[in-house]
Amino acid sequence: MPQTKFFLAAATLLGTTAFINAATIFPTSPLIQIGDDTDIFFTTSLSFDVKDNLYSVAAKKSAALVTFTPGFDLQYAKDSPLSANMKIAQSFLRYNKSEYKDLEQGQANISAGANYETGGPLTVGVTTSYNESARNDNLAGILGADSGQVLGATLVRQANYAHTLNVGYKLSEKLRLNVGFTNSYNHYLNPVKTITTTTDPSLGTTVEDIAYNTNTLSEINTKSIPISINYKTPSEKLEYGLKFQHDLSNYSAAPYFRTTQQTAPLPAGLVTSVPRPAGQQKFTKNFIGLTVNGKPTSSGKINITTNLGYFTSDLDGVSDNGLSYNLTVAHNLTEKFTHELNLIHDLSASAAGGSTKNDTIGYTVSYALLEKVALSFHALKAKVVSGTTQVDSLDFNVGVNWEYNKYIRFAATIDTLDSKVKNSPASNFKANSINLSTTFRY
């Protein structure tokens, strides 16, 4: 993405200059207006992170990170039957230690979408996105990967793509049909290389082993087709539905392989490729179930979103089946206090090939301390099983958000994570972090 990054950097400089002029001469938002239909906003965020366990391993390494993310947000005819939007942003990273210099690679985020809704029976929505990320994949149980690999000492970079089409048609005043299609896939970028050299003085031979931090990972291309029919109750507070979804995931080994090279007494330059075993290649999953969305009580203080059903799956001829659900219940206890419970039990494709069973319980509390200041608390308990490996984790997050005005927001969060790998205590780890951030939209 070198051309994209050059464009983003140039656009950032141009946007900053325009913002200064607009702020002093025309102090209105958005930054640029083209006719009556097109608005272009300048967006930027600045965050400061302190982590005591950058790589999520038992042997902790602390780091401080500053991330600056300028970008643009284009909106076209947002109140019209045909509307569109596009967002472009580029993140620039800086660490406090020179040993993390190789992690300071920018990350691009681009998304676009369009919606067609005339008030008639037909609605159409299209979205597409590209984003780059750098994450720690040492969670051996989540990936089903060997914790002894070099993966845990690095951050894995990847490009993520997602394209979605949603079509809805109102069959009657109370009955609606929805059909969708989503294609999401990833590519690993700039893998970290580790070289190990072994010498045998008695034979005069030297063997060089080259390994990449993506050797245990798979790139996954997933296509999903959800189909649902929904019925809205006469009170219009609840909507019941019947949903079917078909998922197909194709795996391919990350395109970087381990190699060995041996010198004398054999001819110098002899190279042997040692690719990661192909493992599973295709994962299919079908889900059928019921959905319930809306407010079940007359007061309207409770809102539920429910997917409850049964799945069947096939992983290269090995079948599985069981209960699948995703339940969210939100409750407005008072005007200032809201809380939410989320329960998930599901099966999905794993980044190391194969499938992963997920059981999570999440609880979130939000309290409006002042008119523009809100406090939040989030707790998440998860059990993830991949193959024969199980990871149990507990995560707590406390935060405060302050909306200074319609342009500027501030936030601060403290997060603590405790992860345990069953039957492998050496892979257990704890990680704590503090984040301070500000966002600006003009």
Secondary structure, DSSP 8 states (H G I E B T S, - for coil): -HHHHHHHHHHHHHHHHHHHHHHHH---SSSEEETTTEEEEEEEEEEEEEES-TT-SSS---EEEEEEEEEEEEEE-TTSSEEEEEEEEEEEEEESSGGGGGG---EEEEEEEEEEE-SSSEEEEEEEEEEEEEE----HHHHT--TTSGGGGS-EEEEEEEEEEEEEEESSSSEEEEEEEEEEEEEEES--EEEEEEEETTTTEEEEEEEETTTT-EEEEEEEEEEEEEEE-TTSSEEEEEEEEEEEEEEEE-S--EEEEE-TTS-TTEEEEE-------EEEEEEEEEEEEE--STT--EEEEEEEEEEEEEETTEEEEEEEEEEEEEEE-SSSEEEEEEEEEEEEE-TTSSEEEEEEEEEEEEEE-SSSEEEEEEEEEEEEEETTEEEEEEEEEEEEEEE-SSSEEEEEEEEEEEEEETT-GGG-EEEEEEEEEEEEE-
